[in-house]
Amino acid sequence: MSSDVFTIPWTGTVTNAGGDCDFWEVLPNDDRPLRLLGIILGQTSEVSDAAEENLSFSIIRLPATVTSGSGGTSPTARCVSTSGVSAPFTVEANNTTVATTSGTSETLENFGWNERNTPFEKWYPEPDIQYGWVQTEALVIRMLSTPADDFTFTGTLWVRAL
């Protein structure tokens, strides 16, 4: 079985509605484990805003039965090496109701982002440090902060399908 790299870009409005938000929720298809390669977070609407914000994020693996979040969109994942290859996973973005699991959530990493420091890039170049997940699990990139006001987000997630 081949290994393919996919990008999952999305652009949209992140609201100050309160509560957590899943920027990405990725669920593998049958027999196609996934690895996280990188993340870029950016915003395009808060330039020179005097009220810059520091936002908290986590990378969370949801094992066992996953109940998908809601309120977001379904961006199209694209294979970087060739066109026409379908992504062996499903993805949702900007879910205002976050995904849950019947198991115990595993917080793999916490990080902060000052929204005026754009773009924010995070890369996992070595296979030994790439977060992995398999069928019946999900990986979410979750914003744990409520922004003071709405902002226009643009970002991309890089995923390898094994």
C-alpha positions in Angstrom: 0.0 0.0 0.0 1.4 3.4 -0.9 1.8 6.4 1.3 0.2 9.7 0.2 0.5 13.2 1.7 -2.7 15.4 1.8 -3.3 19.0 2.6 -6.5 20.1 4.3 -6.9 23.9 3.9 -9.8 25.9 5.0 -10.7 29.6 5.3 -13.7 30.9 7.3 -14.9 32.9 10.3 -14.0 31.9 13.8 -16.6 33.4 16.1 -16.4 34.6 19.7 -19.5 32.5 20.5 -17.8 30.9 23.5 -16.6 27.4 24.2 -14.1 25.2 22.4 -13.8 24.9 18.7 -12.4 22.0 16.6 -10.3 23.7 13.9 -9.8 20.2 12.3 -11.3 16.8 13.0 -9.8 14.0 11.0 -11.2 10.4 11.0 -9.3 7.6 9.1 -11.0 5.2 6.8 -10.6 1.4 7.2 -7.0 0.1 7.2 -5.4 3.5 6.5 -3.5 4.8 9.6 -2.7 8.5 9.5 0.2 10.7 10.7 0.2 14.4 11.4 3.0 16.2 9.4 2.3 19.9 10.0 0.0 22.7 10.8 -0.2 26.3 9.6 -2.6 28.7 11.5 -3.2 32.2 10.1 -5.7 35.0 10.2 -6.3 37.8 7.8 -8.7 40.2 9.6 -6.9 41.4 12.8 -4.1 43.3 11.2 -2.9 46.2 13.4 -5.7 45.4 15.9 -4.8 46.9 19.3 -6.5 44.0 21.0 -4.2 41.2 20.0 -5.0 37.9 21.6 -3.2 34.8 22.7 -5.2 31.7 21.9 -4.7 28.2 23.4 -4.7 25.0 21.2 -4.4 21.3 21.8 -3.8 18.3 19.6 -6.1 15.6 20.9 -6.5 12.0 20.0 -10.0 10.6 20.6 -9.8 6.8 20.9 -12.7 4.4 20.9 -16.1 5.4 19.6 -16.0 9.0 18.3 -19.1 11.2 18.1 -18.3 13.8 15.4 -18.6 17.5 16.1 -21.0 19.8 14.3 -21.5 23.4 13.2 -18.6 23.5 10.8 -17.7 22.7 7.2 -16.3 19.8 5.3 -13.1 21.0 3.5 -11.7 18.9 0.6 -8.4 17.2 1.3 -6.0 17.3 -1.7 -3.2 14.8 -2.5 0.1 16.8 -3.0 1.7 14.3 -5.4 -1.0 13.8 -7.9 -4.5 14.9 -8.7 -7.5 12.6 -8.5 -6.4 10.6 -5.5 -9.2 10.5 -2.9 -8.4 11.1 0.7 -8.7 7.9 2.8 -10.3 9.8 5.6 -13.1 12.3 6.4 -12.5 15.7 7.7 -14.5 18.5 9.3 -13.3 22.1 10.1 -14.4 24.8 12.4 -16.9 22.7 14.4 -18.4 24.8 17.1 -19.7 21.7 18.9 -16.6 19.6 19.5 -16.1 15.9 18.9 -16.3 13.5 21.8 -15.2 9.9 22.5 -16.4 7.0 24.6 -12.8 6.5 25.7 -10.4 8.8 27.5 -9.3 11.8 25.4 -5.5 11.9 24.9 -4.0 15.4 24.9 -0.8 15.0 22.9 0.3 18.6 22.8 -0.7 22.1 24.0 0.5 25.3 22.4 -0.3 29.0 22.2 -0.8 31.3 19.2 -0.8 35.1 19.2 -3.2 35.8 16.4 -1.1 38.8 15.2 1.9 36.5 14.8 0.7 35.0 11.5 1.3 32.5 10.1 2.0 30.1 13.0 3.7 27.0 11.7 4.3 23.6 13.5 6.1 20.8 11.7 6.8 17.1 12.7 9.6 16.2 10.3 10.6 12.9 11.9 8.3 9.8 11.8 9.1 9.1 15.5 7.5 12.4 16.6 4.5 12.4 14.2 1.2 11.9 15.9 -0.6 8.8 14.6 -4.2 7.6 14.7 -6.1 4.7 13.2 -9.7 3.7 12.2 -12.2 4.3 15.1 -10.0 7.2 16.4 -10.0 10.8 15.5 -7.4 13.5 15.8 -8.6 17.1 16.5 -6.8 20.4 16.5 -8.9 22.2 19.2 -8.9 25.9 20.1 -9.4 26.1 23.8 -9.8 29.9 24.0 -12.7 32.1 23.1 -11.5 35.0 20.9 -12.6 38.5 22.0 -14.1 39.1 18.6 -14.7 37.3 15.3 -11.7 36.8 13.0 -11.1 35.4 9.5 -9.0 32.3 9.7 -7.0 30.6 7.1 -4.9 27.5 7.7 -3.7 24.1 6.4 -3.2 20.7 8.0 -0.7 18.2 6.4 -1.6 14.5 6.9 0.2 11.4 5.6 -2.0 8.3 4.9 0.0 5.1 5.3 
